[in-house]
Amino acid sequence: MRIIVIVFSGFVALACAAASSTGDSAGARAGGERGEGGPVAASVITAAPATFEVALGGDVVRRLELHLAHGSLEVARLILRDLRPRAAQTLKGVRIFVEKPEAYAGTPVADPHYAGNFVLGLEDSQTMLWNIAPTLSRLWHSGALTAKGLAQRKALRITFVPDPAESAASLPKDFALTFKSLTIELPRQP
Amino acid sequence: MSTRREFLITAGTGLAVGFLYPRISGAKGAHKGAAPLRIRKNVVTAAAQSDLDSLRKGVAEMKKLIQTRPNDPRGWVLQAFIHGDCTQFTFCQHGNWYFPPWHRSFIYYFEQLIQCFSDNKGFALPYWDWSRTHSVPRSFYGSGNPLDDDISISGRCQGAPSPGRGVSETTQLTQADLDTYVGPGVINSIQQNPDYTTYGGGNPGRGQLEGTPHNFIHRWVGGVAGGGRKVSNMVQTFSPLDPIFWLHHCNIDRLYSNWLARPNHNPPPESQWRDKSFNDFYDCNGNRAGAEFTCARTLDSRVMGYVYDQTLALPAALAVRAKAAVSPKVVGSVATSRAAVKAGVLSFVTEAAPPEQTRRFMNAAAGGAASYVVRLRIDGVKTPKRQSTGVHVFLGPDVTAKTPITAPGYVGSFTFFDGEGEGGGGGGHQHGASSFLLNATKAVQELYGDTSLPEGALSVSIVTRALAAGVDAFATVEDIHPDRIQLDVVNLGA
């Protein structure tokens, strides 16, 4: 099991400060795609499930907790930026789980931690978006996600589980999906 | 510029009007010449067969142009090259918020070309609903069949696939594929997402509609490379070479229409999106086209002259979501399950007058308060055997079997579409009960906008009529008798 922590506190602070001033959105970013804080080494998903810890700013944690407590969380965006595949011809798709670092190939999509998936397009670089609000709400109501836990860790763990196509027994050794950043944004709720 | 709320009201009534009386001459922003609305249908149904015949004829003509007029932009290969050439995407929009509207225009102009080449001005592009039909339809296979994936451009593009798809006509989507990527549960979940950015795409960023079912079907039809396995045009930048591309994207477009019709589902408000148009296509005369359709203008597909057969029949999951009534945005409700039939009219009357707070919110909606919508939920509607039936819903008293849909209090209409399957695991009958959601705000405004809601109970009436002229056998209100009706006041929070 690999858990990779990707935190870039300088940029988180910038993002949150900007969000506070506008009131339109808040975000926690891991990575420096805008370049404010300097380069961040690219992260990699290989054939084995990989978990990334996405830091949340204090303001985001408070707003997230508020919306979850009031049942009003409708949109929480998970953003994977600049994903670049290598040796991915036999990749069927990648499933995504929230707060489930033990997720593996056999974890079903009916698992309450399941948040969605992606199938690669044809572009060299791909940015992808998911709304993980239903998953967060589900976890909150079940007690798997708590105010105490959020306040203590100030992060969410996102696990990617690559699935090979049925016709391929496994993904090749050189299979890799590198990406620049993984972000959670909490926009104004619709 | 219309507000989102105005669009919802238009969709809630106008679509139904268009469906039953397929002409939109009076519709705001009507398409040129106000021709009858085209109804795009499920390809595996009997109703779509004449369109399928026209498609076959039109595609054959476009494929002939490859040889006879190789520089004609209406030819089959050059149409595909609008999407992508040998090495890269050309004009198509992927991985951003233009994905739904660009492909809407792309298939619209393709539909126009098929109309010309098949000499059928009424042609409507059918869709392949892979959630219910779990294989590529059989009508897209066969030697000499222009709808087969029988074109290879390997002479022009190095490494281009040989003819033939990555799946055969007997290959079925697996249960795991359905559960994860394209089944009804997945699609319902994606369609319920109220956030356009994560649904249709961001600026930039690939939304779930593109990243899950769209991409999956391209790869599933196209096949997996390696080990001597066959891959096909569907996993190339020039994927429109495979005729099934157009029906796949028609289904994606159908889902986009469905998403837009849902309460509180708003497209991007930014002018960068709303005012964007794509002059990337060609009309019947081979002239460049597309500039007239901005993203905002095409939100209502009637502007382009078409609707889908299922637009108003919202999926059961939406009804379940509404039934849960856990959303704090529903600020008041009043229900009724007492009904009586008289002279062909099924009338529900609420058990009691709406509670004071609900009444206050309804009056706010009636008075035009922008943030309040009155939603009518009809549960337990029986699917009749005679499906050529239009069901019309009215709010208020004194409704008769002949009350016109132009009368004040008309809420909207719905019909049934539970088509016959061509095989391949989909399209079978499901004679069960359904739920429908209608936007009743306009009806409330018409009836009570200048006064206020009556003090007593509210009534909702339902009548059935033939779906089209010439149809004399249709279901009665007893045949479709719903179990209950509920009026919800929804605070959109605008």
Contacts between the chains, C-beta under 8 A, distances in Angstrom:
chain1	res1	chain2	res2	distance
A	70	B	328	6.8
A	71	B	326	6.2
A	71	B	327	7.5
A	71	B	328	6.1
A	72	B	328	5.8
A	74	B	194	5.5
A	74	B	195	7.2
A	75	B	193	8.0
A	75	B	194	6.8
A	75	B	195	4.2
A	75	B	198	7.1
A	77	B	195	7.1
A	77	B	197	6.5
A	77	B	198	5.6
A	77	B	202	8.0
A	79	B	202	7.6
A	79	B	205	6.3
A	81	B	205	7.9
A	89	B	224	7.0
A	89	B	225	4.3
A	89	B	226	5.6
A	90	B	224	5.8
A	90	B	225	7.2
A	90	B	226	5.6
A	92	B	219	7.6
A	92	B	224	7.7
A	93	B	180	6.9
A	93	B	181	6.6
A	93	B	212	8.0
A	93	B	216	6.8
A	95	B	180	7.1
A	109	B	179	5.6
A	109	B	180	5.2
A	110	B	179	7.8
A	116	B	208	6.2
A	116	B	212	6.9
A	117	B	180	6.2
A	117	B	181	7.0
A	117	B	211	7.8
A	117	B	212	5.9
A	118	B	206	7.5
A	118	B	211	4.5
A	118	B	212	6.8
A	118	B	215	7.4
A	119	B	181	6.9
A	119	B	211	6.5
A	119	B	212	6.5
A	119	B	215	3.7
A	119	B	216	4.6
A	119	B	219	6.0
A	120	B	215	6.7
A	120	B	219	7.8
A	121	B	94	5.8
A	121	B	95	6.4
A	121	B	206	6.7
A	121	B	210	7.5
A	121	B	211	7.6
A	121	B	215	5.6
A	122	B	84	7.9
A	122	B	89	7.4
A	122	B	94	7.8
A	122	B	235	7.4
A	122	B	236	7.7
A	122	B	237	6.0
A	123	B	89	7.4
A	123	B	94	6.7
A	123	B	95	6.0
A	126	B	95	5.8
A	126	B	206	6.3
A	127	B	95	6.3
A	127	B	202	7.5
A	127	B	204	5.3
A	127	B	205	4.5
A	127	B	206	6.5
A	128	B	205	6.4
A	128	B	206	4.7
A	128	B	211	5.5
A	129	B	197	6.1
A	129	B	198	4.5
A	129	B	201	7.4
A	129	B	202	5.2
A	129	B	205	4.3
A	129	B	206	6.4
A	129	B	207	5.7
A	129	B	208	7.4
A	129	B	211	7.9
A	130	B	198	5.7
A	130	B	208	6.2
A	131	B	193	4.8
A	131	B	195	5.1
A	131	B	198	3.9
A	131	B	199	7.4
A	131	B	208	7.2
A	134	B	189	7.4
A	134	B	192	7.9
A	165	B	224	4.3
A	166	B	174	7.5
A	167	B	224	5.2
A	167	B	226	8.0
A	167	B	227	6.9
A	167	B	229	6.1
A	168	B	224	6.6
A	168	B	226	6.6
A	168	B	227	7.4
A	187	B	195	7.5
A	187	B	197	7.8
A	189	B	493	7.7
A	190	B	194	4.9
A	190	B	195	6.8
A	190	B	264	5.9
A	190	B	266	6.9
A	190	B	493	7.1
